Amino acid sequence: MKKIAFLLSFVLFISFTAQAQSVGIVDTKQILNEVPEYNDAQKQLDQIVDGWRKEIEQKHKNIDEMYRSYQAEQVLLSENERTRREEAIVTKEKEMREFQKNKFGPEGELFQKRQELVQPIQDDVYKAIEQAAKKKKIDIVIDKSEGAAILFFTPQYDMTSSVLKELGISTN
């Protein structure tokens, strides 16, 4: 709600203070979905994530197996053996959590891989947005995808097809 209020306040401020400024609207989500390299990068990331999830799932199954085995044999084990097996289970759980953190954490491999594969494509899209805006003499560009709620706009201000053209992608 705050984002909508800010966006509306910003647009109203701009419209009252600078009548000569023009506004363009793009849908970056649509643009990225039209870029073949972006879709390829997304597929590659999905494959990597699927592999890691399967690995985590297998680790979880192994831990469950160790725990069930421990529970079934617990009464027959010596105190030292019980402690050793409990510690082994705890160690495996810590290893699994560390693996998850290394792969999916804020600075994990997924973040780094996404930066490596997707960031250059996003940079190209933003350059194309800038070039299209300059060609159309647009002063402000608003992204209508992902969170920016625009209730109405005149289609003539939608620059999505112009940006796709800048990227060399033909639209239907």
C-alpha positions as CSV (number, residue, x, y, z in Angstrom):
1,M,0.0,0.0,0.0
2,K,2.9,2.4,0.8
3,K,4.4,1.6,-2.5
4,I,1.2,2.5,-4.4
5,A,0.8,5.7,-2.4
6,F,4.4,6.7,-3.1
7,L,4.0,5.9,-6.8
8,L,0.8,7.9,-7.0
9,S,2.3,10.8,-5.1
10,F,5.4,10.7,-7.3
11,V,3.3,10.7,-10.5
12,L,1.1,13.5,-9.2
13,F,4.1,15.5,-8.1
14,I,5.8,15.2,-11.5
15,S,2.6,16.1,-13.3
16,F,2.0,19.2,-11.2
17,T,5.6,20.4,-11.2
18,A,6.8,19.6,-14.6
19,Q,4.0,19.6,-17.2
20,A,6.5,19.2,-20.0
21,Q,7.8,15.8,-18.8
22,S,6.6,12.7,-20.5
23,V,6.1,9.3,-18.9
24,G,6.6,5.9,-20.4
25,I,5.4,2.5,-19.1
26,V,7.1,-0.8,-19.6
27,D,6.4,-4.4,-18.4
28,T,9.9,-5.8,-17.7
29,K,8.4,-9.2,-16.8
30,Q,6.9,-9.5,-20.3
31,I,10.2,-8.2,-21.9
32,L,12.3,-10.7,-20.0
33,N,10.0,-13.5,-20.9
34,E,10.4,-12.6,-24.6
35,V,14.2,-12.7,-24.3
36,P,15.4,-16.2,-25.3
37,E,18.7,-15.9,-23.3
38,Y,16.7,-15.1,-20.2
39,N,14.5,-18.1,-20.6
40,D,17.6,-20.3,-21.2
41,A,19.2,-18.9,-18.1
42,Q,16.0,-19.6,-16.1
43,K,15.9,-23.1,-17.4
44,Q,19.5,-23.6,-16.4
45,L,18.9,-22.2,-12.9
46,D,15.8,-24.5,-12.6
47,Q,17.9,-27.5,-13.4
48,I,20.6,-26.6,-10.9
49,V,17.9,-26.0,-8.2
50,D,16.2,-29.3,-9.0
51,G,19.5,-31.1,-8.6
52,W,20.2,-29.4,-5.2
53,R,16.7,-30.1,-4.0
54,K,17.0,-33.8,-4.9
55,E,20.3,-33.9,-3.1
56,I,18.7,-32.2,0.0
57,E,15.8,-34.6,-0.2
58,Q,18.2,-37.6,-0.3
59,K,20.2,-36.2,2.7
60,H,16.9,-35.8,4.6
61,K,15.9,-39.4,3.8
62,N,19.3,-40.7,5.0
63,I,18.9,-38.7,8.3
64,D,15.4,-40.1,8.7
65,E,16.7,-43.6,8.1
66,M,19.5,-43.1,10.6
67,Y,17.0,-41.8,13.2
68,R,14.5,-44.7,12.7
69,S,17.3,-47.2,12.9
70,Y,18.5,-45.5,16.1
71,Q,15.1,-45.5,17.6
72,A,14.5,-49.2,16.8
73,E,17.9,-50.2,18.3
74,Q,18.2,-47.6,21.1
75,V,17.3,-50.0,24.0
76,L,19.9,-52.5,22.9
77,L,22.8,-50.0,22.5
78,S,25.4,-49.1,25.1
79,E,25.4,-45.5,26.5
80,N,28.5,-44.8,24.4
81,E,27.0,-46.2,21.2
82,R,23.7,-44.2,21.8
83,T,25.7,-41.0,22.2
84,R,27.8,-41.7,19.2
85,R,24.8,-42.3,17.0
86,E,22.9,-39.3,18.3
87,E,25.9,-37.2,17.6
88,A,26.1,-38.7,14.1
89,I,22.5,-37.8,13.4
90,V,23.0,-34.2,14.7
91,T,26.1,-33.9,12.6
92,K,24.3,-35.0,9.5
93,E,21.4,-32.6,10.2
94,K,24.0,-29.7,10.6
95,E,25.6,-30.7,7.3
96,M,22.3,-30.7,5.5
97,R,21.4,-27.2,6.9
98,E,24.9,-25.9,5.9
99,F,24.4,-27.4,2.4
100,Q,21.0,-25.6,2.1
101,K,22.6,-22.4,3.3
102,N,25.5,-22.6,0.9
103,K,23.2,-23.3,-2.0
104,F,20.1,-21.2,-1.2
105,G,21.2,-18.6,1.3
106,P,21.4,-14.9,0.7
107,E,25.0,-15.2,-0.5
108,G,24.7,-18.8,-1.7
109,E,25.5,-20.4,-5.0
110,L,22.0,-19.8,-6.3
111,F,22.3,-16.1,-5.8
112,Q,25.8,-16.1,-7.4
113,K,24.6,-18.2,-10.3
114,R,21.6,-15.9,-10.8
115,Q,23.9,-12.9,-10.8
116,E,26.2,-14.6,-13.3
117,L,23.4,-15.7,-15.7
118,V,20.6,-13.2,-15.3
119,Q,22.2,-9.9,-14.4
120,P,23.8,-9.3,-17.8
121,I,20.5,-9.9,-19.5
122,Q,18.7,-7.5,-17.1
123,D,21.5,-4.9,-17.7
124,D,20.8,-5.2,-21.5
125,V,17.1,-4.8,-20.9
126,Y,17.6,-1.7,-18.8
127,K,20.0,-0.2,-21.5
128,A,17.3,-0.9,-24.1
129,I,14.7,0.8,-21.9
130,E,17.0,3.8,-21.7
131,Q,17.6,3.9,-25.4
132,A,13.9,3.5,-26.3
133,A,13.0,6.2,-23.8
134,K,15.6,8.6,-25.3
135,K,14.3,7.9,-28.9
136,K,10.7,8.5,-27.8
137,K,11.8,11.5,-25.7
138,I,10.4,9.9,-22.5
139,D,11.5,11.5,-19.3
140,I,10.2,9.0,-16.8
141,V,9.7,5.2,-17.3
142,I,7.5,3.2,-14.9
143,D,7.6,-0.6,-14.7
144,K,4.1,-1.9,-14.6
145,S,5.1,-5.4,-13.6
146,E,5.9,-6.8,-10.2
147,G,4.5,-4.6,-7.5
148,A,4.0,-1.2,-9.2
149,A,0.2,-0.9,-9.3
150,I,-0.9,1.2,-12.2
151,L,-4.6,1.4,-12.4
152,F,-4.8,3.0,-15.8
153,F,-2.6,4.3,-18.5
154,T,-3.0,5.3,-22.1
155,P,-1.5,2.5,-24.3
156,Q,0.5,5.0,-26.4
157,Y,2.8,5.3,-23.3
158,D,3.5,1.6,-23.1
159,M,7.1,1.2,-24.3
160,T,7.3,-2.5,-23.9
161,S,7.3,-3.2,-27.7
162,S,9.8,-0.4,-28.3
163,V,12.2,-2.0,-25.8
164,L,11.7,-5.4,-27.4
165,K,12.6,-3.8,-30.7
166,E,15.7,-2.3,-29.2
167,L,16.7,-5.8,-28.1
168,G,16.1,-7.1,-31.6
169,I,13.0,-9.2,-30.7
170,S,10.0,-9.0,-33.0
171,T,6.6,-8.9,-31.4
172,N,3.5,-10.5,-32.8
